[in-house]
Amino acid sequence: MSNAGPNGPERVWTIVVAGGSGSRFGAPKQYAALGDERVIDRSRRVAAHVSDGVVVVVPAADAAREQGIPGGDTRTASVRNGLAAVPADATIICVHDAARPLVDVDVYTRVIAGVHAGADGVVPVVPVVDTIKVVDGDRVIETPAREQLVAVQTPQGFRAEVLRAAYAGAIDAASDDAALVEKGGGVVRVVPGSDDARKITHPDDLAWARQRVAEGAHR
């Protein structure tokens, strides 16, 4: 994919993170069947539609079989390993969790367009529908205004040099890639996400995704 930008064509690469052991799920969920392909294959395929190249990060023992990059002990370490495999001429880098296999091309397009427009980073979000409480033990200490809260999804997109700089200084695990960019003073903007970009965390989530695919909602 090439987008004519003010400094020449953009070079978009995506890191698909699939390095988890699936301890909460009960098995490596990235290899679970989803229609006629696996979760990891679907995430890779969608990313390839909007990227000049895709790097897939998998558990180290699976790297040769999956033609991927060995992951690390944490998600932060896995993304760092993936970044090392992204060519130096990439100008925009997206990071996507393979466990969100039903994300569509439109979400990628919005994220990439936001970075192209000048943001250091862009994350897709959906509104929070529940009231959120901040607690200390069993005591509520704050109730944030719901209209100021969003749930963040992937893919998250970044100007390449900004993401590389954020990971060069990263030591501890972060909740997501944007958190590292924010910590370094980068400007992160939001775009609409998708209700179908649900993360497969528990077996019920996989059952939902399989139903969506069976219904023909996603190709």
ROBA-373673 format. One record per atom (N, C-alpha, C): residue number from 1; residue in three letters; x, y, z. Coordinates in nm, 2 decimals. Example, Ala and Ser with C-alpha at 12.3 -4.5 7.8 and 13.67 -1.06 7.14 Angstrom:
REM residues 2
     i    aa        X        Y        Z
     1   ALA     1.32    -0.57     0.78
     1   ALA     1.23    -0.45     0.78
     1   ALA     1.32    -0.33     0.78
     2   SER     1.28    -0.22     0.71
     2   SER     1.37    -0.11     0.71
     2   SER     1.29     0.00     0.79
This chain:
REM residues 219
     i    aa        X        Y        Z
     1   MET     0.09    -0.12     0.00
     1   MET     0.00     0.00     0.00
     1   MET     0.09     0.12     0.00
     2   SER     0.06     0.22    -0.09
     2   SER     0.14     0.34    -0.09
     2   SER     0.04     0.46    -0.09
     3   ASN     0.06     0.55     0.01
     3   ASN    -0.02     0.67     0.02
     3   ASN     0.07     0.79    -0.01
     4   ALA     0.03     0.87    -0.11
     4   ALA     0.12     0.98    -0.15
     4   ALA     0.11     1.09    -0.03
     5   GLY     0.22     1.11     0.03
     5   GLY     0.22     1.20     0.15
     5   GLY     0.30     1.32     0.11
     6   PRO     0.31     1.42     0.20
     6   PRO     0.39     1.54     0.18
     6   PRO     0.54     1.51     0.17
     7   ASN     0.58     1.40     0.22
     7   ASN     0.73     1.37     0.22
     7   ASN     0.75     1.24     0.13
     8   GLY     0.66     1.22     0.04
     8   GLY     0.67     1.10    -0.04
     8   GLY     0.58     0.99     0.00
     9   PRO     0.58     0.88    -0.07
     9   PRO     0.49     0.77    -0.04
     9   PRO     0.51     0.71     0.10
    10   GLU     0.40     0.68     0.17
    10   GLU     0.41     0.61     0.30
    10   GLU     0.44     0.46     0.27
    11   ARG     0.51     0.40     0.36
    11   ARG     0.54     0.26     0.36
    11   ARG     0.49     0.20     0.49
    12   VAL     0.38     0.13     0.48
    12   VAL     0.30     0.08     0.60
    12   VAL     0.34    -0.07     0.62
    13   TRP     0.38    -0.10     0.74
    13   TRP     0.41    -0.23     0.79
    13   TRP     0.33    -0.26     0.91
    14   THR     0.29    -0.38     0.93
    14   THR     0.21    -0.42     1.04
    14   THR     0.27    -0.54     1.12
    15   ILE     0.28    -0.52     1.25
    15   ILE     0.33    -0.63     1.34
    15   ILE     0.20    -0.70     1.40
    16   VAL     0.18    -0.83     1.37
    16   VAL     0.07    -0.90     1.42
    16   VAL     0.13    -0.98     1.54
    17   VAL     0.08    -0.95     1.66
    17   VAL     0.14    -1.01     1.78
    17   VAL     0.05    -1.13     1.82
    18   ALA     0.12    -1.25     1.81
    18   ALA     0.06    -1.37     1.85
    18   ALA     0.15    -1.46     1.93
    19   GLY     0.22    -1.40     2.02
    19   GLY     0.32    -1.47     2.10
    19   GLY     0.27    -1.53     2.23
    20   GLY     0.15    -1.51     2.26
    20   GLY     0.10    -1.56     2.39
    20   GLY     0.09    -1.71     2.40
    21   SER     0.09    -1.76     2.53
    21   SER     0.08    -1.90     2.55
    21   SER    -0.07    -1.95     2.56
    22   GLY    -0.16    -1.85     2.58
    22   GLY    -0.30    -1.89     2.60
    22   GLY    -0.34    -1.94     2.73
    23   SER    -0.27    -1.89     2.84
    23   SER    -0.29    -1.95     2.97
    23   SER    -0.43    -1.92     3.02
    24   ARG    -0.48    -1.80     2.99
    24   ARG    -0.62    -1.77     3.03
    24   ARG    -0.72    -1.84     2.95
    25   PHE    -0.69    -1.86     2.82
    25   PHE    -0.78    -1.93     2.73
    25   PHE    -0.79    -2.08     2.75
    26   GLY    -0.67    -2.13     2.79
    26   GLY    -0.66    -2.28     2.81
    26   GLY    -0.58    -2.35     2.70
    27   ALA    -0.54    -2.27     2.60
    27   ALA    -0.47    -2.33     2.48
    27   ALA    -0.42    -2.21     2.40
    28   PRO    -0.32    -2.23     2.31
    28   PRO    -0.28    -2.12     2.23
    28   PRO    -0.39    -2.07     2.13
    29   LYS    -0.46    -1.97     2.17
    29   LYS    -0.58    -1.93     2.09
    29   LYS    -0.56    -1.89     1.95
    30   GLN    -0.43    -1.84     1.93
    30   GLN    -0.40    -1.79     1.79
    30   GLN    -0.41    -1.90     1.69
    31   TYR    -0.40    -2.03     1.73
    31   TYR    -0.41    -2.14     1.64
    31   TYR    -0.55    -2.20     1.63
    32   ALA    -0.64    -2.15     1.70
    32   ALA    -0.78    -2.20     1.70
    32   ALA    -0.84    -2.18     1.56
    33   ALA    -0.92    -2.28     1.52
    33   ALA    -0.99    -2.27     1.39
    33   ALA    -1.10    -2.16     1.40
    34   LEU    -1.11    -2.09     1.29
    34   LEU    -1.21    -1.99     1.27
    34   LEU    -1.26    -1.99     1.13
    35   GLY    -1.37    -2.06     1.11
    35   GLY    -1.41    -2.09     0.97
    35   GLY    -1.31    -2.18     0.90
    36   ASP    -1.27    -2.14     0.79
    36   ASP    -1.18    -2.23     0.71
    36   ASP    -1.03    -2.19     0.73
    37   GLU    -1.00    -2.10     0.83
    37   GLU    -0.87    -2.07     0.86
    37   GLU    -0.85    -2.05     1.01
    38   ARG    -0.73    -2.03     1.06
    38   ARG    -0.70    -2.01     1.20
    38   ARG    -0.71    -1.86     1.24
    39   VAL    -0.72    -1.84     1.37
    39   VAL    -0.73    -1.70     1.41
    39   VAL    -0.61    -1.62     1.36
    40   ILE    -0.49    -1.68     1.38
    40   ILE    -0.37    -1.61     1.34
    40   ILE    -0.36    -1.58     1.19
    41   ASP    -0.41    -1.68     1.11
    41   ASP    -0.41    -1.66     0.96
    41   ASP    -0.50    -1.55     0.92
    42   ARG    -0.62    -1.54     0.98
    42   ARG    -0.71    -1.44     0.95
    42   ARG    -0.66    -1.30     0.98
    43   SER    -0.60    -1.29     1.10
    43   SER    -0.54    -1.16     1.14
    43   SER    -0.43    -1.12     1.04
    44   ARG    -0.35    -1.21     1.00
    44   ARG    -0.24    -1.19     0.91
    44   ARG    -0.29    -1.14     0.77
    45   ARG    -0.40    -1.21     0.73
    45   ARG    -0.45    -1.19     0.59
    45   ARG    -0.51    -1.05     0.59
    46   VAL    -0.59    -1.01     0.69
    46   VAL    -0.65    -0.87     0.69
    46   VAL    -0.54    -0.77     0.69
    47   ALA    -0.44    -0.79     0.77
    47   ALA    -0.33    -0.69     0.78
    47   ALA    -0.26    -0.68     0.65
    48   ALA    -0.24    -0.79     0.57
    48   ALA    -0.17    -0.78     0.45
    48   ALA    -0.25    -0.70     0.34
    49   HIS    -0.38    -0.69     0.36
    49   HIS    -0.46    -0.61     0.26
    49   HIS    -0.42    -0.46     0.26
    50   VAL    -0.37    -0.41     0.38
    50   VAL    -0.35    -0.27     0.39
    50   VAL    -0.20    -0.24     0.42
    51   SER    -0.12    -0.33     0.41
    51   SER     0.02    -0.32     0.45
    51   SER     0.12    -0.35     0.33
    52   ASP     0.23    -0.29     0.33
    52   ASP     0.34    -0.33     0.24
    52   ASP     0.41    -0.45     0.28
    53   GLY     0.40    -0.48     0.41
    53   GLY     0.46    -0.60     0.47
    53   GLY     0.40    -0.63     0.60
    54   VAL     0.40    -0.76     0.64
    54   VAL     0.35    -0.80     0.77
    54   VAL     0.45    -0.89     0.84
    55   VAL     0.48    -0.86     0.97
    55   VAL     0.57    -0.94     1.06
    55   VAL     0.48    -1.00     1.16
    56   VAL     0.48    -1.13     1.17
    56   VAL     0.40    -1.21     1.27
    56   VAL     0.50    -1.25     1.38
    57   VAL     0.46    -1.22     1.50
    57   VAL     0.54    -1.26     1.62
    57   VAL     0.46    -1.38     1.69
    58   VAL     0.53    -1.49     1.71
    58   VAL     0.47    -1.61     1.76
    58   VAL     0.56    -1.67     1.88
    59   PRO     0.51    -1.76     1.95
    59   PRO     0.60    -1.82     2.05
    59   PRO     0.73    -1.88     1.99
    60   ALA     0.84    -1.86     2.06
    60   ALA     0.97    -1.90     2.00
    60   ALA     0.97    -2.04     1.94
    61   ALA     0.91    -2.13     2.01
    61   ALA     0.91    -2.27     1.96
    61   ALA     0.83    -2.29     1.83
    62   ASP     0.75    -2.19     1.79
    62   ASP     0.66    -2.21     1.67
    62   ASP     0.72    -2.12     1.56
    63   ALA     0.82    -2.05     1.58
    63   ALA     0.87    -1.95     1.48
    63   ALA     0.90    -2.01     1.34
    64   ALA     0.97    -2.12     1.34
    64   ALA     1.01    -2.18     1.22
    64   ALA     0.88    -2.23     1.14
    65   ARG     0.80    -2.30     1.22
    65   ARG     0.67    -2.36     1.15
    65   ARG     0.58    -2.25     1.10
    66   GLU     0.57    -2.14     1.17
    66   GLU     0.48    -2.03     1.13
    66   GLU     0.54    -1.92     1.04
    67   GLN     0.67    -1.94     1.02
    67   GLN     0.75    -1.84     0.94
    67   GLN     0.73    -1.70     1.00
    68   GLY     0.75    -1.70     1.14
    68   GLY     0.73    -1.58     1.21
    68   GLY     0.86    -1.54     1.29
    69   ILE     0.85    -1.44     1.37
    69   ILE     0.96    -1.39     1.46
    69   ILE     0.93    -1.44     1.60
    70   PRO     1.03    -1.50     1.67
    70   PRO     1.02    -1.54     1.80
    70   PRO     0.97    -1.43     1.90
    71   GLY     0.87    -1.46     1.98
    71   GLY     0.83    -1.36     2.08
    71   GLY     0.91    -1.36     2.20
    72   GLY     0.88    -1.27     2.29
    72   GLY     0.96    -1.26     2.42
    72   GLY     0.87    -1.31     2.54
    73   ASP     0.92    -1.28     2.66
    73   ASP     0.85    -1.32     2.78
    73   ASP     0.73    -1.23     2.81
    74   THR     0.72    -1.11     2.75
    74   THR     0.61    -1.02     2.77
    74   THR     0.57    -0.97     2.63
    75   ARG     0.45    -0.91     2.63
    75   ARG     0.40    -0.85     2.50
    75   ARG     0.50    -0.74     2.46
    76   THR     0.55    -0.66     2.55
    76   THR     0.64    -0.55     2.52
    76   THR     0.76    -0.61     2.45
    77   ALA     0.82    -0.72     2.50
    77   ALA     0.93    -0.78     2.44
    77   ALA     0.90    -0.84     2.31
    78   SER     0.78    -0.89     2.29
    78   SER     0.74    -0.95     2.16
    78   SER     0.73    -0.84     2.05
    79   VAL     0.67    -0.73     2.09
    79   VAL     0.66    -0.62     1.99
    79   VAL     0.80    -0.57     1.96
    80   ARG     0.89    -0.56     2.05
    80   ARG     1.02    -0.51     2.03
    80   ARG     1.09    -0.60     1.93
    81   ASN     1.08    -0.73     1.95
    81   ASN     1.13    -0.83     1.85
    81   ASN     1.07    -0.81     1.71
    82   GLY     0.94    -0.79     1.71
    82   GLY     0.88    -0.76     1.58
    82   GLY     0.93    -0.64     1.51
    83   LEU     0.95    -0.53     1.59
    83   LEU     1.00    -0.41     1.54
    83   LEU     1.14    -0.42     1.47
    84   ALA     1.22    -0.51     1.53
    84   ALA     1.35    -0.53     1.48
    84   ALA     1.35    -0.59     1.34
    85   ALA     1.24    -0.66     1.30
    85   ALA     1.22    -0.72     1.17
    85   ALA     1.15    -0.63     1.07
    86   VAL     1.11    -0.51     1.11
    86   VAL     1.04    -0.42     1.02
    86   VAL     1.15    -0.34     0.95
    87   PRO     1.14    -0.33     0.81
    87   PRO     1.25    -0.26     0.74
    87   PRO     1.26    -0.11     0.78
    88   ALA     1.38    -0.06     0.77
    88   ALA     1.41     0.07     0.81
    88   ALA     1.33     0.18     0.73
    89   ASP     1.29     0.14     0.61
    89   ASP     1.22     0.24     0.53
    89   ASP     1.07     0.25     0.56
    90   ALA     1.02     0.17     0.65
    90   ALA     0.88     0.18     0.69
    90   ALA     0.85     0.32     0.75
    91   THR     0.74     0.38     0.72
    91   THR     0.71     0.52     0.77
    91   THR     0.60     0.51     0.87
    92   ILE     0.51     0.42     0.85
    92   ILE     0.40     0.39     0.95
    92   ILE     0.40     0.25     0.99
    93   ILE     0.39     0.22     1.12
    93   ILE     0.39     0.09     1.17
    93   ILE     0.26     0.07     1.25
    94   CYS     0.19    -0.03     1.22
    94   CYS     0.07    -0.07     1.29
    94   CYS     0.10    -0.20     1.38
    95   VAL     0.04    -0.20     1.49
    95   VAL     0.06    -0.32     1.58
    95   VAL    -0.08    -0.37     1.61
    96   HIS    -0.10    -0.50     1.58
    96   HIS    -0.23    -0.56     1.60
    96   HIS    -0.22    -0.69     1.68
    97   ASP    -0.31    -0.71     1.77
    97   ASP    -0.32    -0.84     1.84
    97   ASP    -0.39    -0.94     1.76
    98   ALA    -0.33    -1.05     1.73
    98   ALA    -0.39    -1.15     1.65
    98   ALA    -0.52    -1.20     1.71
    99   ALA    -0.54    -1.18     1.84
    99   ALA    -0.66    -1.23     1.91
    99   ALA    -0.78    -1.14     1.88
   100   ARG    -0.77    -1.04     1.80
   100   ARG    -0.88    -0.97     1.75
   100   ARG    -0.90    -0.99     1.60
   101   PRO    -0.93    -1.11     1.56
   101   PRO    -0.93    -1.15     1.42
   101   PRO    -1.04    -1.09     1.33
   102   LEU    -1.15    -1.04     1.39
   102   LEU    -1.26    -0.99     1.31
   102   LEU    -1.25    -0.84     1.28
   103   VAL    -1.13    -0.78     1.32
   103   VAL    -1.12    -0.64     1.28
   103   VAL    -1.12    -0.63     1.13
   104   ASP    -1.17    -0.52     1.07
   104   ASP    -1.18    -0.52     0.93
   104   ASP    -1.09    -0.41     0.87
   105   VAL    -1.08    -0.41     0.74
   105   VAL    -0.99    -0.32     0.67
   105   VAL    -1.02    -0.17     0.69
   106   ASP    -1.15    -0.14     0.72
   106   ASP    -1.19     0.00     0.74
   106   ASP    -1.13     0.05     0.87
   107   VAL    -1.11    -0.03     0.97
   107   VAL    -1.05     0.02     1.09
   107   VAL    -0.90     0.05     1.07
   108   TYR    -0.83    -0.04     1.00
   108   TYR    -0.69    -0.02     0.96
   108   TYR    -0.68     0.12     0.88
   109   THR    -0.77     0.13     0.78
   109   THR    -0.77     0.25     0.70
   109   THR    -0.78     0.38     0.78
   110   ARG    -0.87     0.38     0.88
   110   ARG    -0.89     0.50     0.96
   110   ARG    -0.76     0.53     1.05
   111   VAL    -0.71     0.42     1.10
   111   VAL    -0.59     0.43     1.18
   111   VAL    -0.47     0.49     1.10
   112   ILE    -0.45     0.43     0.98
   112   ILE    -0.34     0.47     0.90
   112   ILE    -0.36     0.62     0.85
   113   ALA    -0.48     0.65     0.82
   113   ALA    -0.51     0.79     0.77
   113   ALA    -0.48     0.89     0.88
   114   GLY    -0.51     0.85     1.01
   114   GLY    -0.48     0.94     1.12
   114   GLY    -0.34     0.97     1.14
   115   VAL    -0.25     0.87     1.12
   115   VAL    -0.11     0.89     1.13
   115   VAL    -0.06     0.97     1.02
   116   HIS    -0.11     0.94     0.90
   116   HIS    -0.07     1.01     0.78
   116   HIS    -0.10     1.16     0.79
   117   ALA    -0.21     1.19     0.86
   117   ALA    -0.25     1.33     0.88
   117   ALA    -0.17     1.41     0.98
   118   GLY    -0.08     1.34     1.06
   118   GLY     0.01     1.41     1.15
   118   GLY     0.02     1.36     1.29
   119   ALA    -0.06     1.26     1.33
   119   ALA    -0.06     1.22     1.47
   119   ALA     0.07     1.13     1.49
   120   ASP     0.12     1.13     1.61
   120   ASP     0.23     1.04     1.64
   120   ASP     0.18     0.89     1.65
   121   GLY     0.05     0.88     1.70
   121   GLY    -0.01     0.75     1.71
   121   GLY    -0.16     0.77     1.70
   122   VAL    -0.22     0.66     1.66
   122   VAL    -0.37     0.66     1.65
   122   VAL    -0.42     0.52     1.70
   123   VAL    -0.53     0.53     1.78
   123   VAL    -0.59     0.40     1.84
   123   VAL    -0.73     0.40     1.80
   124   PRO    -0.79     0.28     1.77
   124   PRO    -0.93     0.27     1.75
   124   PRO    -1.00     0.25     1.88
   125   VAL    -1.12     0.31     1.90
   125   VAL    -1.18     0.30     2.03
   125   VAL    -1.33     0.28     2.01
   126   VAL    -1.40     0.23     2.11
   126   VAL    -1.54     0.22     2.12
   126   VAL    -1.59     0.27     2.25
   127   PRO    -1.71     0.33     2.26
   127   PRO    -1.76     0.38     2.38
   127   PRO    -1.77     0.28     2.50
   128   VAL    -1.75     0.33     2.62
   128   VAL    -1.77     0.24     2.74
   128   VAL    -1.92     0.25     2.77
   129   VAL    -1.98     0.14     2.78
   129   VAL    -2.13     0.14     2.81
   129   VAL    -2.16     0.13     2.96
   130   ASP    -2.07     0.07     3.04
   130   ASP    -2.09     0.05     3.18
   130   ASP    -2.03     0.17     3.26
   131   THR    -2.09     0.20     3.37
   131   THR    -2.03     0.29     3.47
   131   THR    -1.90     0.23     3.53
   132   ILE    -1.80     0.31     3.53
   132   ILE    -1.67     0.26     3.58
   132   ILE    -1.64     0.33     3.71
   133   LYS    -1.59     0.24     3.81
   133   LYS    -1.55     0.29     3.94
   133   LYS    -1.40     0.27     3.96
   134   VAL    -1.34     0.37     4.02
   134   VAL    -1.20     0.35     4.07
   134   VAL    -1.21     0.31     4.21
   135   VAL    -1.14     0.20     4.25
   135   VAL    -1.16     0.15     4.38
   135   VAL    -1.02     0.13     4.45
   136   ASP    -1.02     0.14     4.58
   136   ASP    -0.91     0.10     4.66
   136   ASP    -0.95    -0.01     4.76
   137   GLY    -0.91    -0.13     4.73
   137   GLY    -0.97    -0.24     4.80
   137   GLY    -1.12    -0.26     4.77
   138   ASP    -1.20    -0.25     4.88
   138   ASP    -1.34    -0.26     4.86
   138   ASP    -1.41    -0.13     4.87
   139   ARG    -1.33    -0.02     4.86
   139   ARG    -1.39     0.12     4.87
   139   ARG    -1.38     0.19     4.74
   140   VAL    -1.50     0.25     4.70
   140   VAL    -1.50     0.33     4.58
   140   VAL    -1.44     0.47     4.61
   141   ILE    -1.34     0.51     4.53
   141   ILE    -1.28     0.64     4.55
   141   ILE    -1.31     0.74     4.44
   142   GLU    -1.36     0.69     4.33
   142   GLU    -1.39     0.79     4.22
   142   GLU    -1.48     0.72     4.12
   143   THR    -1.57     0.80     4.06
   143   THR    -1.65     0.76     3.95
   143   THR    -1.62     0.85     3.83
   144   PRO    -1.54     0.81     3.73
   144   PRO    -1.51     0.90     3.62
   144   PRO    -1.63     0.92     3.53
   145   ALA    -1.63     1.03     3.47
   145   ALA    -1.74     1.06     3.37
   145   ALA    -1.74     0.96     3.26
   146   ARG    -1.84     0.89     3.23
   146   ARG    -1.84     0.79     3.13
   146   ARG    -1.81     0.84     2.99
   147   GLU    -1.86     0.97     2.97
   147   GLU    -1.84     1.02     2.83
   147   GLU    -1.69     1.05     2.80
   148   GLN    -1.61     1.05     2.90
   148   GLN    -1.47     1.07     2.88
   148   GLN    -1.39     0.94     2.87
   149   LEU    -1.46     0.83     2.88
   149   LEU    -1.39     0.70     2.88
   149   LEU    -1.42     0.63     2.75
   150   VAL    -1.32     0.56     2.70
   150   VAL    -1.33     0.47     2.58
   150   VAL    -1.26     0.34     2.60
   151   ALA    -1.30     0.24     2.53
   151   ALA    -1.22     0.11     2.53
   151   ALA    -1.14     0.11     2.41
   152   VAL    -1.01     0.08     2.43
   152   VAL    -0.91     0.08     2.32
   152   VAL    -0.90    -0.06     2.25
   153   GLN    -0.89    -0.06     2.12
   153   GLN    -0.87    -0.18     2.05
   153   GLN    -0.73    -0.18     1.97
   154   THR    -0.71    -0.27     1.88
   154   THR    -0.61    -0.27     1.79
   154   THR    -0.67    -0.30     1.65
   155   PRO    -0.60    -0.26     1.54
   155   PRO    -0.46    -0.22     1.53
   155   PRO    -0.44    -0.07     1.58
   156   GLN    -0.32    -0.05     1.64
   156   GLN    -0.28     0.08     1.68
   156   GLN    -0.17     0.12     1.58
   157   GLY    -0.18     0.24     1.53
   157   GLY    -0.08     0.29     1.43
   157   GLY     0.01     0.40     1.48
   158   PHE     0.13     0.40     1.43
   158   PHE     0.23     0.50     1.48
   158   PHE     0.32     0.55     1.36
   159   ARG     0.37     0.67     1.37
   159   ARG     0.48     0.71     1.29
   159   ARG     0.60     0.63     1.33
   160   ALA     0.66     0.57     1.24
   160   ALA     0.76     0.47     1.26
   160   ALA     0.87     0.51     1.36
   161   GLU     0.93     0.63     1.34
   161   GLU     1.04     0.67     1.43
   161   GLU     0.99     0.69     1.57
   162   VAL     0.86     0.73     1.59
   162   VAL     0.81     0.75     1.72
   162   VAL     0.79     0.62     1.79
   163   LEU     0.74     0.52     1.73
   163   LEU     0.73     0.39     1.79
   163   LEU     0.86     0.33     1.82
   164   ARG     0.96     0.34     1.73
   164   ARG     1.09     0.28     1.76
   164   ARG     1.16     0.35     1.88
   165   ALA     1.14     0.48     1.89
   165   ALA     1.20     0.55     2.00
   165   ALA     1.13     0.51     2.13
   166   ALA     1.00     0.49     2.13
   166   ALA     0.93     0.45     2.25
   166   ALA     0.98     0.31     2.30
   167   TYR     1.00     0.22     2.20
   167   TYR     1.04     0.09     2.24
   167   TYR     1.19     0.08     2.27
   168   ALA     1.27     0.17     2.22
   168   ALA     1.41     0.17     2.26
   168   ALA     1.43     0.20     2.40
   169   GLY     1.34     0.28     2.46
   169   GLY     1.35     0.31     2.60
   169   GLY     1.26     0.23     2.70
   170   ALA     1.18     0.14     2.64
   170   ALA     1.09     0.06     2.72
   170   ALA     1.16    -0.05     2.79
   171   ILE     1.13    -0.05     2.92
   171   ILE     1.19    -0.16     3.01
   171   ILE     1.08    -0.25     3.06
   172   ASP     0.98    -0.18     3.13
   172   ASP     0.87    -0.26     3.19
   172   ASP     0.76    -0.28     3.08
   173   ALA     0.68    -0.38     3.11
   173   ALA     0.56    -0.40     3.03
   173   ALA     0.46    -0.29     3.03
   174   ALA     0.40    -0.26     2.92
   174   ALA     0.30    -0.15     2.91
   174   ALA     0.17    -0.21     2.88
   175   SER     0.06    -0.14     2.91
   175   SER    -0.07    -0.20     2.89
   175   SER    -0.10    -0.20     2.74
   176   ASP    -0.05    -0.11     2.66
   176   ASP    -0.05    -0.11     2.52
   176   ASP     0.06    -0.03     2.46
   177   ASP     0.07    -0.03     2.33
   177   ASP     0.18     0.04     2.26
   177   ASP     0.16     0.19     2.27
   178   ALA     0.04     0.24     2.26
   178   ALA     0.01     0.38     2.28
   178   ALA     0.06     0.43     2.41
   179   ALA     0.05     0.35     2.52
   179   ALA     0.09     0.40     2.65
   179   ALA     0.24     0.44     2.65
   180   LEU     0.32     0.36     2.57
   180   LEU     0.46     0.39     2.57
   180   LEU     0.49     0.52     2.49
   181   VAL     0.41     0.54     2.38
   181   VAL     0.42     0.67     2.31
   181   VAL     0.38     0.79     2.39
   182   GLU     0.27     0.77     2.46
   182   GLU     0.22     0.88     2.55
   182   GLU     0.32     0.91     2.65
   183   LYS     0.38     0.81     2.71
   183   LYS     0.48     0.83     2.82
   183   LYS     0.60     0.92     2.76
   184   GLY     0.63     0.90     2.64
   184   GLY     0.74     0.98     2.58
   184   GLY     0.69     1.11     2.53
   185   GLY     0.57     1.15     2.55
   185   GLY     0.52     1.28     2.51
   185   GLY     0.46     1.29     2.37
   186   GLY     0.44     1.17     2.31
   186   GLY     0.38     1.17     2.18
   186   GLY     0.23     1.20     2.18
   187   VAL     0.18     1.25     2.07
   187   VAL     0.04     1.29     2.06
   187   VAL    -0.03     1.16     2.00
   188   VAL    -0.13     1.11     2.08
   188   VAL    -0.20     0.99     2.03
   188   VAL    -0.35     1.03     2.02
   189   ARG    -0.40     1.01     1.90
   189   ARG    -0.54     1.05     1.87
   189   ARG    -0.63     0.92     1.85
   190   VAL    -0.76     0.94     1.85
   190   VAL    -0.85     0.82     1.85
   190   VAL    -0.93     0.83     1.72
   191   VAL    -0.97     0.71     1.67
   191   VAL    -1.07     0.70     1.56
   191   VAL    -1.17     0.59     1.60
   192   PRO    -1.28     0.59     1.53
   192   PRO    -1.38     0.49     1.57
   192   PRO    -1.33     0.35     1.54
   193   GLY    -1.35     0.26     1.64
   193   GLY    -1.32     0.12     1.63
   193   GLY    -1.44     0.04     1.57
   194   SER    -1.45    -0.09     1.62
   194   SER    -1.56    -0.17     1.57
   194   SER    -1.60    -0.27     1.68
   195   ASP    -1.73    -0.29     1.69
   195   ASP    -1.78    -0.38     1.78
   195   ASP    -1.73    -0.52     1.75
   196   ASP    -1.70    -0.55     1.63
   196   ASP    -1.65    -0.68     1.59
   196   ASP    -1.51    -0.70     1.62
   197   ALA    -1.44    -0.60     1.66
   197   ALA    -1.30    -0.62     1.69
   197   ALA    -1.28    -0.67     1.84
   198   ARG    -1.37    -0.75     1.87
   198   ARG    -1.37    -0.81     2.01
   198   ARG    -1.25    -0.91     2.03
   199   LYS    -1.18    -0.90     2.14
   199   LYS    -1.07    -0.98     2.17
   199   LYS    -1.11    -1.12     2.22
   200   ILE    -1.04    -1.22     2.16
   200   ILE    -1.07    -1.35     2.21
   200   ILE    -0.98    -1.38     2.33
   201   THR    -1.05    -1.38     2.44
   201   THR    -0.98    -1.40     2.57
   201   THR    -1.03    -1.53     2.64
   202   HIS    -1.16    -1.57     2.62
   202   HIS    -1.22    -1.69     2.68
   202   HIS    -1.28    -1.77     2.57
   203   PRO    -1.31    -1.90     2.60
   203   PRO    -1.38    -1.98     2.50
   203   PRO    -1.51    -1.92     2.44
   204   ASP    -1.58    -1.85     2.53
   204   ASP    -1.71    -1.79     2.48
   204   ASP    -1.68    -1.69     2.37
   205   ASP    -1.57    -1.62     2.38
   205   ASP    -1.53    -1.52     2.28
   205   ASP    -1.51    -1.59     2.14
   206   LEU    -1.44    -1.71     2.15
   206   LEU    -1.42    -1.78     2.02
   206   LEU    -1.55    -1.83     1.96
   207   ALA    -1.64    -1.88     2.05
   207   ALA    -1.77    -1.92     2.00
   207   ALA    -1.84    -1.81     1.93
   208   TRP    -1.83    -1.69     1.99
   208   TRP    -1.90    -1.57     1.93
   208   TRP    -1.84    -1.54     1.79
   209   ALA    -1.70    -1.55     1.78
   209   ALA    -1.64    -1.52     1.66
   209   ALA    -1.67    -1.62     1.55
   210   ARG    -1.68    -1.75     1.59
   210   ARG    -1.71    -1.85     1.49
   210   ARG    -1.85    -1.83     1.44
   211   GLN    -1.94    -1.79     1.53
   211   GLN    -2.08    -1.76     1.49
   211   GLN    -2.09    -1.65     1.39
   212   ARG    -2.01    -1.54     1.42
   212   ARG    -2.01    -1.43     1.33
   212   ARG    -1.96    -1.47     1.19
   213   VAL    -1.86    -1.55     1.19
   213   VAL    -1.80    -1.60     1.06
   213   VAL    -1.90    -1.69     0.99
   214   ALA    -1.97    -1.78     1.06
   214   ALA    -2.07    -1.87     1.01
   214   ALA    -2.19    -1.79     0.95
   215   GLU    -2.22    -1.67     1.00
   215   GLU    -2.33    -1.59     0.95
   215   GLU    -2.29    -1.51     0.83
   216   GLY    -2.16    -1.52     0.79
   216   GLY    -2.11    -1.45     0.68
   216   GLY    -2.09    -1.31     0.70
   217   ALA    -2.08    -1.27     0.82
   217   ALA    -2.06    -1.12     0.85
   217   ALA    -1.92    -1.08     0.81
   218   HIS    -1.82    -1.17     0.81
   218   HIS    -1.68    -1.14     0.77
   218   HIS    -1.63    -1.24     0.68
   219   ARG    -1.56    -1.19     0.58
   219   ARG    -1.50    -1.27     0.48
   219   ARG    -1.34    -1.27     0.49
